[in-house]
Amino acid sequence: MAIEREYKIDSSAIKDPLQVDIGVGLSKVDEARREQLSLYFDSKDLDLGRLGIGLRFRTVNDEPTRGVWTMKIPRNFNSAGATQREEIEVEGDRAEIPGPIRKVLQRLNLLDSLIPTVSLKTDRTSFKVAGDGARLPIEIDVDVVEFLDGSFYSEVEIEVHQREFDDIAALIAGRFESAGGVASMKTKLERATERSPFSTLAEQNRPDLSSLEFWMRNGLLLSSIMLSSLVALPGEVESFSFRGVVWEAACYLYALAKDFSEVESLLREYTQLSLAISSGRDFIAKGDQLAESIFKQHLAISESRLTSRNSSERMFRDDVVTWDEEYVQRLRMSTEKLHEVLKSIEDSRASRISSEEIVALFGGLLKSVIGAVPVGLDISLASSVAEFFDLAVNFRELPEAFDSSVDYRPAKIAVSQMLRDLEIFERT
């Protein structure tokens, strides 16, 4: 599983997207052209679409049966102008859905309910991006899409594979907009469905991914199915995805229950899963166990809230903490305090700071981080907070006294990055 982060530009008004200058010092290299046929699947009631999930089988250049299965799952980590989704991508035959995707469908009870819904053809010209002669982790796809009703649509996608290059990807997107393009948040699946017999149903079921209510109702379910898929491919565990999913789940549980004990057991299981992944042993079973725990806790909290309140009342709390200006300022102050403590440690055995004090600082900041639901959070800040989450959970296991085995360097780096991203987030 990987994170897909891209800028989408409706290029219908651009005379020739292939000729757009992408910026000073940047060039397009390794041009490749191919025709793609994409067939999408869902239930007859579009249950996947209701969750913002897309399932596609794609073949290239008239290959009849062999292709790539892709499932795209939305995340609440966003930045202005870009879309971001979790992506499970596995090569295979059309006749057999691959294991990791089957796992998600089974958890949603939709494996036996799938039917083909829409299809489309794409004439794609792809480029890699080079800066001053060196290849960058950015790809540009110039697409001409043909839908089943015979209509056409032109789109440019700029996908960035490493977050530190996002500013360059945004600059390239701006170049296409200056040439007449329009930023678009719609997927090809959404546009194809609008032109299909499922259009009315899709309009009724279209999720609002920017809504807190959507994430409170569905966020933990998505976290659970993503985590269960994440550990289904040995050797392909993507660290940010893993940390981010569990952090997100803890945030939603805490927001629903407002009781830290509800996430304590989850954090203990997370520590065990972290150890299993680092040792390369039993992490598939432990990942499934953690995903099941998330799922069960979500159901238990939700059912208890629904039975104790009027059923017409919205499921989430009115006082859910979000990443507003006041919260970010408080969080930055706490992060600065921990940052100064970690900077002061040169020799842990000679330090005047006790391990208990450091554990308390990590624990307090961890509670603060889990205390706010990360809807619409900038991708860079989300990444650094997820990194801190991982370290904070594990630092809770520090020994009672200092010894030479305690290495604070990763913590210093993570807290420094989180502080920088918080300051940038405040400014923007």
Order of alpha helices (4+ residues) and beta strands (2+ residues): beta-beta-alpha-beta-beta-beta-alpha-beta-beta-beta-alpha-beta-alpha-alpha-alpha-alpha-alpha-alpha-alpha-alpha-alpha-alpha
